[in-house]
Amino acid sequence: MTLLGGIVLGGVAVQALQAQVKPPVYVVAENDVIDPVALKDYAAKEDVLIKKHGGKPVALDGTPPKRFTVFVFDGMENMQAWQNEPSQDELRAIRVKASKTVSFAVEGIAN
């Protein structure tokens, strides 16, 4: 009976731990560059904010037809915190002038 109780308790603990794992969030952006100098300055500042919120670049194979980036964050909360940074307003203004950008976030599957 003790063994059975331990197995049940262990199963419940594993389920609880798995429920706490947040799925990764991938941010995908395609940029048609208009002003490469301004975009380079923007990218350097944006990378600092991305890293501040736990984001990291994802390597891609091959050369995409345009500037194409993918970042992964440890959960939707971290990605939203990056998007809600006060300095994002200034960076968005630079990006809008320097490129035509389409971006979106996709929630992955928790391991």
N, C-alpha and C positions, 0 to 999 in steps of 0.2 A: 504494500500500500504506500509506503514511504517513497519507493522508487517511482511509482506511478504519479504520485503527487509532485515529485521533483521534475519529471518529464513534462507534466502539464504546466508547472510554474515556469520552466525553461522556455517552453513554446510561447507562453504569454509574454515573457520578457523579450524574446526575439522579435515578436510582432510589434511590440511597443517601440523597440529601437528602430525597426524598419519604418515605422510610421513617422518617426522624427526626421528621417533623411529627406532633404529637400531636393527636388529634381533640378538639374542644371538648367540654366536659361541661356540660349544662344542669341546673340544680337548679330544680324546679318545686314551689311550695308553695301550698296553699289554706288560709286561716285563717278560722275562724269566731270572730270576736272576742268575748270575754267581758268583758275589762277593758281598755278602750282606753288608759287612762293607763299601765298596766303594759306593754302591748304596744308603746306608743310608745317607752318607755325601753329595752325589749328590742331593738327594731328599730334604734335609734341605736347601741347597743353591737355588735349583730350586723353592721351595715354596716361598722364599722371592721375587724372580723375578716375579712369577705368581701373587702374591698379589700386587706388585708394579704396575702392569698393569691391575688391577681390576679383575683378575681371582680369582675364588674360587672353592673349591672342591665340587663335587656333590655326595651325599650319594647314595650308591647302596645297594640293598637287597641281602642277601645271600653271599656266599663266592665264588668268581670266581676261576677257576682252577689254575690261575697264578696271579702274581701281576697285577692288573688292575686298572687304574685311569681314572677319568673323571673330567675335569675342565671346567667351563663356563666363558666366557669373554663377556663384554658388547660391542660386535661388532667386526668385522673383523680387524679394525684398531688397537684395543687394543691387540688382539691376535698376529698380525704381529709385533707390537712393542715389545712384549715379545720375540718373535722368533728372532728379529733383535738386541737384547741387545748385546753389545760387549762381555760381559762375557759368552754368550752362547757357544762360541767356546770351552772354557775350560770345561764347563759343559758337552757338547756333547762328548768330548774326554773321560771324566770319565764314562759317561753312556755307551759308546760303549765298554769300557773295562769291565764294571760291569754287563752288561745285553745285551740280544738280544731284541730289542724293535721295535714294530710296532706301529706307531701312525698316527692319521689323524684328521683333523678338519672338522666339519660339521656345516653349518649355520642353525640356527633354524628359527622359525617363530616369527615375532614381534607381541607383544600383542596389 
